[in-house]
Amino acid sequence: MAATVVRHLRAAGSPTAVEPLPRPDLRAVREDERPPVDPAEFRRVLGHFASGVTIVTALDADGPAGFACQSFASLSLDPPLVAFMVARTSTTWPRIAAAGTFCVNILGAEQGGLCRSFAVSGADKFAGVPWDPSPSTGSPRLTGAPAWIDCTITTVHTGGDHLIVVGRVEALGAEHESEPLLFHRGRFGRFSA
């Protein structure tokens, strides 16, 4: 089918290759610039958007690594892709990037404490946390997480003070049905129908 389209475009005199767009200039707000919105107001308003909560994990030469992440989303069905965002200042991200793989552990309503323990920086986040290796990449799959998605990193994009990480899904599963852990306006909550 693609070959037929290319032949048609060539016969019609249309270009068959598209020149890539130039990369946009990436910059942060300079000291002499004012941010377009107040950061506190930005957080307050966007806090009205409820999100699920995950723990992104990987296994590198130093052992298991992970962090709490609410900025996770499915991206594509074909190919199967997911994405998450991570702060450029994250001390865990370099370990996940070096591993080249990750597992997204989707948290259930009773796992707020687990989320809090993975949200701190510098602590041994895996102390006392049972896990087993995910089937494709070996990244930590946390015991008790209702669902998990095992991925290989395919692309990393810049996004202001965060990075946008895209992963190809290699394996996934749902261990048991449970209510999701939600985050809304700075607090954990539950879904109620």
Backbone as CSV, one residue per row, in Angstrom:
resi,resn,N_x,N_y,N_z,CA_x,CA_y,CA_z,C_x,C_y,C_z
1,MET,0.825,-1.188,0.000,0.000,0.000,0.000,0.869,1.252,0.000
2,ALA,1.900,1.278,0.870,2.762,2.456,0.941,3.477,2.673,-0.380
3,ALA,3.921,1.581,-1.018,4.614,1.705,-2.301,3.689,2.300,-3.359
4,THR,2.420,1.927,-3.337,1.431,2.470,-4.279,1.265,3.972,-4.073
5,VAL,1.211,4.402,-2.838,1.071,5.825,-2.532,2.287,6.591,-3.019
6,VAL,3.484,6.051,-2.784,4.715,6.727,-3.224,4.729,6.840,-4.749
7,ARG,4.363,5.753,-5.478,4.319,5.806,-6.943,3.334,6.878,-7.418
8,HIS,2.167,6.951,-6.756,1.165,7.961,-7.129,1.708,9.377,-6.918
9,LEU,2.338,9.616,-5.788,2.871,10.950,-5.501,3.952,11.332,-6.498
10,ARG,4.826,10.372,-6.834,5.886,10.664,-7.810,5.279,10.985,-9.176
11,ALA,4.266,10.201,-9.586,3.616,10.431,-10.886,2.940,11.799,-10.924
12,ALA,2.421,12.250,-9.792,1.739,13.548,-9.733,2.719,14.696,-9.547
13,GLY,4.017,14.371,-9.412,5.020,15.415,-9.239,5.119,15.938,-7.822
14,SER,4.510,15.248,-6.886,4.583,15.666,-5.481,5.839,15.103,-4.844
15,PRO,6.379,15.813,-3.865,7.553,15.282,-3.173,7.162,14.031,-2.371
16,THR,8.067,13.062,-2.338,7.787,11.828,-1.593,8.506,11.800,-0.259
17,ALA,9.346,12.759,-0.022,10.026,12.838,1.274,9.777,14.225,1.839
18,VAL,9.516,14.272,3.095,9.252,15.543,3.751,10.499,15.942,4.538
19,GLU,10.945,17.156,4.300,12.091,17.653,5.064,11.687,17.811,6.519
20,PRO,12.520,17.366,7.442,12.150,17.530,8.848,12.103,19.004,9.240
21,LEU,11.181,19.325,10.109,11.082,20.701,10.595,12.281,21.008,11.470
22,PRO,12.738,22.250,11.465,13.869,22.590,12.338,13.443,22.457,13.801
23,ARG,14.391,22.060,14.637,14.094,21.935,16.061,13.822,23.316,16.636
24,PRO,12.831,23.421,17.519,12.574,24.728,18.127,13.702,25.085,19.089
25,ASP,13.918,26.386,19.235,14.903,26.829,20.216,14.391,26.468,21.602
26,LEU,15.224,25.793,22.381,14.854,25.420,23.736,15.525,26.389,24.695
27,ARG,14.742,26.946,25.556,15.309,27.864,26.534,14.433,27.873,27.768
28,ALA,15.021,28.234,28.868,14.279,28.444,30.098,14.029,29.944,30.224
29,VAL,13.204,30.313,31.168,12.946,31.729,31.402,14.206,32.349,31.992
30,ARG,14.698,33.399,31.340,15.902,34.073,31.831,15.584,34.855,33.105
31,GLU,16.614,35.214,33.821,16.451,35.962,35.076,15.715,37.277,34.859
32,ASP,15.912,37.900,33.689,15.274,39.195,33.442,13.876,39.056,32.840
33,GLU,13.411,37.824,32.664,12.062,37.598,32.153,11.131,37.199,33.285
34,ARG,9.901,37.577,33.137,8.881,37.170,34.092,8.161,35.954,33.544
35,PRO,7.989,34.901,34.335,7.205,33.769,33.829,5.795,34.246,33.461
36,PRO,5.167,33.622,32.468,3.846,34.078,32.025,2.756,33.906,33.081
37,VAL,2.924,32.974,33.993,1.957,32.784,35.079,2.725,32.540,36.373
38,ASP,2.088,32.861,37.470,2.689,32.619,38.775,2.790,31.119,39.022
39,PRO,3.966,30.581,39.390,4.114,29.141,39.599,3.144,28.572,40.645
40,ALA,2.874,29.307,41.709,1.943,28.816,42.733,0.524,28.715,42.163
41,GLU,0.146,29.708,41.348,-1.179,29.674,40.726,-1.266,28.545,39.698
42,PHE,-0.187,28.339,38.974,-0.120,27.240,38.009,-0.388,25.906,38.710
43,ARG,0.306,25.664,39.821,0.115,24.408,40.573,-1.305,24.308,41.131
44,ARG,-1.823,25.413,41.657,-3.156,25.387,42.251,-4.223,25.021,41.216
45,VAL,-4.158,25.687,40.061,-5.163,25.447,39.033,-5.032,24.041,38.457
46,LEU,-3.813,23.628,38.136,-3.637,22.297,37.554,-3.882,21.188,38.571
47,GLY,-3.853,21.522,39.853,-4.188,20.540,40.882,-5.628,20.073,40.815
48,HIS,-6.463,20.794,40.102,-7.864,20.391,39.943,-8.021,19.203,38.995
49,PHE,-6.958,18.869,38.286,-6.994,17.719,37.392,-6.579,16.485,38.187
50,ALA,-7.509,15.567,38.390,-7.201,14.336,39.121,-6.404,13.405,38.220
51,SER,-5.419,12.738,38.795,-4.620,11.787,38.022,-4.437,10.502,38.819
52,GLY,-4.127,9.455,38.105,-3.726,8.220,38.754,-2.305,8.370,39.260
53,VAL,-1.848,7.384,40.024,-0.502,7.446,40.584,0.220,6.147,40.248
54,THR,1.479,6.281,39.846,2.296,5.131,39.503,3.640,5.220,40.201
55,ILE,4.356,4.123,40.181,5.768,4.112,40.556,6.518,3.543,39.364
56,VAL,7.451,4.333,38.832,8.269,3.919,37.701,9.555,3.329,38.271
57,THR,9.884,2.101,37.861,11.042,1.400,38.401,11.965,0.923,37.286
58,ALA,13.209,0.668,37.654,14.189,0.070,36.739,15.219,-0.657,37.586
59,LEU,16.012,-1.464,36.925,17.075,-2.201,37.600,18.372,-1.901,36.864
60,ASP,19.323,-1.286,37.571,20.620,-1.005,36.959,21.706,-1.759,37.721
61,ALA,22.956,-1.471,37.444,24.070,-2.177,38.064,24.106,-1.992,39.578
62,ASP,23.514,-0.905,40.090,23.500,-0.644,41.531,22.282,-1.216,42.236
63,GLY,21.373,-1.841,41.479,20.181,-2.417,42.088,18.920,-1.731,41.613
64,PRO,17.825,-1.911,42.368,16.552,-1.318,41.942,16.511,0.189,42.179
65,ALA,15.817,0.895,41.277,15.622,2.339,41.389,14.170,2.630,41.033
66,GLY,13.613,3.698,41.604,12.244,4.042,41.264,11.819,5.373,41.834
67,PHE,10.741,5.904,41.297,10.181,7.158,41.801,8.682,7.173,41.582
68,ALA,7.972,7.931,42.421,6.527,8.112,42.282,6.271,9.048,41.109
69,CYS,5.246,8.728,40.320,4.982,9.495,39.104,3.485,9.559,38.851
70,GLN,2.965,10.774,38.748,1.558,10.920,38.397,1.386,11.374,36.954
71,SER,2.471,11.698,36.290,2.387,12.159,34.897,2.683,11.002,33.945
72,PHE,1.780,10.042,33.927,1.904,8.853,33.090,0.678,8.773,32.186
73,ALA,0.872,8.302,30.955,-0.261,8.166,30.030,0.039,7.121,28.970
74,SER,-1.026,6.512,28.456,-0.862,5.686,27.269,-0.681,6.644,26.095
75,LEU,0.104,6.251,25.127,0.430,7.148,24.018,-0.030,6.602,22.675
76,SER,0.177,5.307,22.442,-0.135,4.738,21.134,-0.504,3.272,21.295
77,LEU,-1.469,2.835,20.491,-1.857,1.434,20.483,-1.015,0.635,19.489
78,ASP,-0.670,1.266,18.354,0.095,0.569,17.334,1.186,1.488,16.800
79,PRO,2.429,1.367,17.254,2.919,0.373,18.208,2.479,0.727,19.627
80,PRO,2.537,-0.245,20.541,2.125,0.029,21.917,3.162,0.895,22.637
81,LEU,2.788,2.146,22.915,3.695,3.099,23.558,3.012,3.737,24.753
82,VAL,3.808,4.033,25.774,3.361,4.817,26.920,4.360,5.950,27.123
83,ALA,3.983,6.918,27.948,4.873,8.047,28.224,4.741,8.461,29.678
84,PHE,5.831,8.983,30.219,5.779,9.618,31.524,6.711,10.815,31.500
85,MET,6.482,11.736,32.414,7.314,12.920,32.519,8.078,12.863,33.834
86,VAL,9.340,13.303,33.782,10.195,13.289,34.958,10.966,14.604,35.018
87,ALA,11.121,15.132,36.222,11.860,16.381,36.393,13.321,16.181,36.000
88,ARG,13.878,17.184,35.348,15.294,17.110,34.967,16.197,17.003,36.190
89,THR,15.707,17.431,37.347,16.501,17.393,38.576,16.408,16.054,39.294
90,SER,15.641,15.119,38.781,15.480,13.819,39.433,16.824,13.113,39.562
91,THR,17.093,12.588,40.741,18.320,11.809,40.940,18.122,10.352,40.543
92,THR,16.873,9.927,40.399,16.579,8.547,39.994,16.590,8.401,38.479
93,TRP,16.160,9.433,37.756,16.072,9.344,36.303,17.369,8.881,35.636
94,PRO,18.548,9.393,36.000,19.760,8.923,35.314,19.955,7.407,35.422
95,ARG,19.547,6.826,36.525,19.669,5.375,36.681,18.697,4.643,35.757
96,ILE,17.475,5.164,35.630,16.500,4.551,34.741,16.953,4.714,33.290
97,ALA,17.458,5.888,32.959,17.952,6.128,31.600,19.095,5.177,31.277
98,ALA,20.003,4.969,32.224,21.132,4.061,31.997,20.661,2.623,31.806
99,ALA,19.607,2.237,32.520,19.072,0.884,32.367,18.440,0.705,30.991
100,GLY,17.849,1.781,30.455,17.221,1.713,29.141,15.851,1.050,29.151
101,THR,15.381,0.671,30.315,14.090,0.002,30.465,13.410,0.530,31.719
102,PHE,12.115,0.248,31.832,11.399,0.626,33.049,10.116,-0.177,33.147
103,CYS,9.579,-0.206,34.359,8.281,-0.826,34.595,7.411,0.201,35.311
104,VAL,6.233,0.444,34.773,5.268,1.336,35.413,4.371,0.468,36.287
105,ASN,4.379,0.730,37.588,3.533,0.023,38.539,2.360,0.928,38.872
106,ILE,1.158,0.557,38.448,-0.034,1.360,38.704,-0.518,1.044,40.105
107,LEU,-0.668,2.074,40.939,-0.983,1.873,42.351,-2.484,1.793,42.606
108,GLY,-2.825,1.001,43.616,-4.203,0.861,44.057,-4.508,1.814,45.195
109,ALA,-5.776,1.946,45.522,-6.262,2.913,46.505,-5.610,2.770,47.871
110,GLU,-5.163,1.580,48.233,-4.565,1.356,49.554,-3.055,1.597,49.585
111,GLN,-2.475,2.070,48.485,-1.018,2.167,48.395,-0.472,3.591,48.500
112,GLY,-1.192,4.463,49.183,-0.712,5.832,49.376,0.607,5.887,50.128
113,GLY,0.777,5.034,51.135,2.035,5.005,51.887,3.206,4.596,51.018
114,LEU,2.989,3.626,50.143,4.043,3.196,49.224,4.422,4.346,48.294
115,CYS,3.431,5.062,47.817,3.692,6.208,46.960,4.533,7.261,47.686
116,ARG,4.162,7.555,48.918,4.920,8.552,49.706,6.374,8.128,49.875
117,SER,6.616,6.837,50.105,7.994,6.392,50.320,8.829,6.496,49.046
118,PHE,8.186,6.410,47.880,8.924,6.552,46.624,8.997,8.001,46.160
119,ALA,8.311,8.905,46.853,8.326,10.319,46.480,9.475,11.080,47.128
120,VAL,10.171,10.457,48.091,11.276,11.137,48.761,12.571,10.927,47.989
121,SER,13.469,11.864,48.133,14.749,11.781,47.432,15.833,11.313,48.399
122,GLY,16.693,10.456,47.904,17.863,10.057,48.673,17.680,8.875,49.614
123,ALA,16.463,8.441,49.859,16.231,7.327,50.785,16.343,5.997,50.032
124,ASP,16.476,4.890,50.792,16.423,3.560,50.200,14.950,3.229,49.999
125,LYS,14.436,3.548,48.832,13.011,3.424,48.559,12.535,1.976,48.536
126,PHE,13.427,1.051,48.298,13.045,-0.356,48.199,13.184,-1.111,49.519
127,ALA,13.587,-0.427,50.593,13.729,-1.097,51.890,12.375,-1.666,52.319
128,GLY,12.313,-2.976,52.458,11.096,-3.630,52.906,9.997,-3.722,51.864
129,VAL,10.277,-3.357,50.623,9.271,-3.388,49.565,9.482,-4.652,48.724
130,PRO,8.530,-5.586,48.771,8.699,-6.804,47.971,8.450,-6.547,46.489
131,TRP,9.250,-7.176,45.654,9.110,-7.048,44.216,9.694,-8.276,43.534
132,ASP,9.315,-8.458,42.288,9.925,-9.495,41.470,10.241,-8.882,40.108
133,PRO,11.145,-9.498,39.345,11.511,-8.919,38.054,10.375,-9.049,37.037
134,SER,10.144,-7.983,36.305,9.137,-8.040,35.242,9.638,-9.008,34.165
135,PRO,8.718,-9.619,33.423,9.103,-10.729,32.547,9.985,-10.370,31.358
136,SER,9.889,-9.171,30.842,10.653,-8.840,29.643,11.963,-8.119,29.964
137,THR,11.908,-7.080,30.791,13.104,-6.268,31.036,13.775,-6.549,32.373
138,GLY,13.082,-7.216,33.282,13.640,-7.466,34.616,13.492,-6.293,35.562
139,SER,12.841,-5.213,35.116,12.608,-4.063,35.989,11.706,-4.485,37.147
140,PRO,11.853,-3.857,38.329,11.040,-4.263,39.481,9.536,-4.103,39.257
141,ARG,8.840,-5.191,39.484,7.377,-5.214,39.474,6.969,-5.331,40.935
142,LEU,6.342,-4.285,41.463,6.052,-4.203,42.889,4.888,-5.114,43.274
143,THR,5.104,-5.893,44.313,4.069,-6.793,44.816,2.873,-5.971,45.290
144,GLY,1.698,-6.375,44.892,0.478,-5.693,45.317,-0.002,-4.614,44.391
145,ALA,0.820,-4.199,43.419,0.354,-3.202,42.448,-0.699,-3.863,41.565
146,PRO,-1.854,-3.246,41.394,-2.911,-3.869,40.604,-2.540,-4.144,39.146
147,ALA,-1.678,-3.311,38.566,-1.294,-3.498,37.167,0.132,-3.004,36.952
148,TRP,0.770,-3.511,35.914,2.146,-3.138,35.589,2.330,-3.142,34.081
149,ILE,3.286,-2.313,33.620,3.594,-2.190,32.202,5.117,-2.188,32.073
150,ASP,5.658,-3.187,31.400,7.100,-3.405,31.250,7.546,-2.814,29.913
151,CYS,8.528,-1.893,29.922,8.841,-1.108,28.722,10.325,-0.969,28.448
152,THR,10.622,-0.680,27.195,11.951,-0.292,26.746,11.880,1.179,26.335
153,ILE,12.841,1.983,26.764,12.855,3.406,26.403,13.138,3.531,24.909
154,THR,12.283,4.286,24.208,12.492,4.508,22.776,12.918,5.937,22.471
155,THR,12.391,6.906,23.214,12.660,8.312,22.923,12.559,9.124,24.206
156,VAL,13.369,10.170,24.280,13.266,11.133,25.375,13.241,12.522,24.748
157,HIS,12.203,13.294,25.083,12.041,14.644,24.559,12.201,15.645,25.699
158,THR,12.607,16.852,25.369,12.668,17.903,26.375,11.300,18.562,26.473
159,GLY,10.966,18.975,27.687,9.706,19.663,27.929,9.877,20.626,29.085
160,GLY,10.521,21.755,28.852,10.740,22.728,29.922,11.652,22.150,30.989
161,ASP,11.172,22.163,32.240,11.996,21.645,33.328,11.812,20.139,33.541
162,HIS,11.109,19.486,32.608,10.898,18.041,32.657,11.385,17.381,31.361
163,LEU,11.486,16.077,31.407,11.759,15.259,30.232,10.522,14.414,29.967
164,ILE,10.233,14.177,28.708,9.109,13.343,28.300,9.704,12.034,27.799
165,VAL,9.451,10.966,28.531,10.039,9.661,28.232,8.987,8.790,27.561
166,VAL,9.329,8.262,26.404,8.433,7.372,25.665,9.006,5.963,25.730
167,GLY,8.142,5.008,26.065,8.581,3.623,26.148,7.699,2.699,25.327
168,ARG,8.330,1.718,24.718,7.585,0.685,23.977,7.215,-0.420,24.952
169,VAL,5.949,-0.781,24.959,5.456,-1.808,25.875,5.905,-3.181,25.373
170,GLU,6.629,-3.888,26.242,7.120,-5.228,25.932,6.235,-6.303,26.566
171,ALA,5.667,-5.989,27.716,4.783,-6.917,28.437,3.947,-6.095,29.400
172,LEU,2.803,-6.615,29.801,1.958,-5.922,30.762,0.991,-6.913,31.382
173,GLY,0.407,-6.507,32.486,-0.558,-7.379,33.127,-1.293,-6.669,34.241
174,ALA,-2.428,-7.234,34.598,-3.222,-6.746,35.729,-3.349,-7.919,36.695
175,GLU,-2.855,-7.739,37.900,-2.820,-8.826,38.867,-4.173,-9.043,39.535
176,HIS,-4.849,-7.956,39.876,-6.153,-8.076,40.523,-6.918,-6.765,40.345
177,GLU,-8.217,-6.875,40.453,-9.066,-5.680,40.339,-9.005,-4.918,41.648
178,SER,-8.831,-3.632,41.559,-8.840,-2.798,42.753,-9.137,-1.370,42.343
179,GLU,-9.574,-0.570,43.293,-9.796,0.846,43.017,-8.442,1.519,42.818
180,PRO,-8.379,2.525,41.954,-7.112,3.208,41.722,-6.785,4.200,42.842
181,LEU,-5.503,4.458,43.016,-5.055,5.546,43.876,-5.081,6.810,43.027
182,LEU,-5.820,7.808,43.480,-5.930,9.062,42.746,-5.234,10.182,43.505
183,PHE,-4.774,11.179,42.759,-4.163,12.363,43.353,-4.919,13.572,42.843
184,HIS,-5.411,14.399,43.783,-6.224,15.555,43.418,-6.010,16.657,44.446
185,ARG,-5.627,17.831,43.977,-5.443,19.010,44.829,-4.548,18.718,46.027
186,GLY,-3.439,18.021,45.761,-2.430,17.781,46.791,-2.732,16.643,47.736
187,ARG,-3.796,15.870,47.472,-4.164,14.779,48.380,-4.470,13.515,47.592
188,PHE,-4.295,12.378,48.260,-4.719,11.104,47.686,-6.211,10.968,47.884
189,GLY,-6.849,10.257,46.986,-8.278,10.037,47.079,-8.657,8.729,46.415
190,ARG,-9.960,8.472,46.412,-10.506,7.252,45.830,-11.523,7.601,44.771
191,PHE,-11.738,6.672,43.896,-12.770,6.806,42.871,-14.074,6.278,43.467
192,SER,-15.133,7.038,43.320,-16.434,6.539,43.759,-17.450,6.825,42.661
193,ALA,-18.184,5.803,42.294,-19.135,5.940,41.184,-20.451,6.498,41.675
